[in-house]
Amino acid sequence: MCEAKAVVVEGEKEEVIMKDVVFLYFKDGKPVLRNIMGEEMIFEDYEVESVDFVHHVIYLRLR
């Protein structure tokens, strides 16, 4: 399967905050992630820093 994981980057620390991500979109400029089960998380104070397509990782960072 090719689901991604979402990781929050804070300095040198990385924390996985969502697994099995299958959809990313933006609502009012805020990233929204949806997993394979249809659960969504809105990241109010975060922005997408980068997406690693090879390793299936979405990196988020505080604005």
C-alpha positions as CSV (number, residue, x, y, z in Angstrom):
1,M,0.0,0.0,0.0
2,C,1.1,3.6,-0.5
3,E,-0.4,5.5,2.4
4,A,1.7,8.2,3.9
5,K,2.4,9.3,7.4
6,A,2.3,12.8,8.7
7,V,5.2,14.1,10.8
8,V,5.4,17.3,12.8
9,V,8.9,18.8,12.8
10,E,9.9,20.9,15.8
11,G,13.6,21.8,15.7
12,E,15.5,18.5,15.5
13,K,12.5,16.5,16.8
14,E,10.0,14.7,14.5
15,E,6.8,13.2,15.8
16,V,4.4,11.0,13.8
17,I,0.9,12.5,14.2
18,M,-1.1,10.5,11.7
19,K,-0.6,7.3,9.8
20,D,-2.3,5.8,6.7
21,V,-2.8,9.3,5.2
22,V,-4.5,9.0,1.8
23,F,-5.6,12.6,1.1
24,L,-4.3,16.1,1.7
25,Y,-6.2,19.3,1.0
26,F,-6.3,22.8,2.2
27,K,-9.3,24.5,3.9
28,D,-9.0,28.2,4.4
29,G,-5.3,27.9,4.0
30,K,-4.9,25.2,6.6
31,P,-3.7,21.7,5.8
32,V,-6.3,18.9,6.3
33,L,-5.3,15.3,6.3
34,R,-7.6,12.3,5.9
35,N,-6.6,8.7,6.7
36,I,-7.7,5.5,5.1
37,M,-10.6,5.2,7.6
38,G,-11.9,8.6,6.7
39,E,-10.8,10.4,9.8
40,E,-9.7,14.0,9.3
41,M,-7.4,16.3,11.1
42,I,-7.1,20.0,10.5
43,F,-3.8,21.6,11.4
44,E,-4.7,25.2,12.4
45,D,-1.2,26.5,13.2
46,Y,0.9,24.3,10.8
47,E,2.0,24.5,7.2
48,V,3.3,21.8,4.9
49,E,7.0,22.0,4.9
50,S,7.6,19.2,2.3
51,V,6.3,16.0,1.0
52,D,8.6,13.0,0.5
53,F,7.0,10.9,-2.3
54,V,9.5,8.1,-2.2
55,H,9.2,7.4,1.5
56,H,5.5,8.5,1.8
57,V,6.0,11.2,4.4
58,I,4.2,14.6,4.8
59,Y,6.3,17.0,6.9
60,L,4.4,19.8,8.8
61,R,5.9,22.7,10.7
62,L,4.5,25.4,12.9
63,R,3.9,28.7,11.1
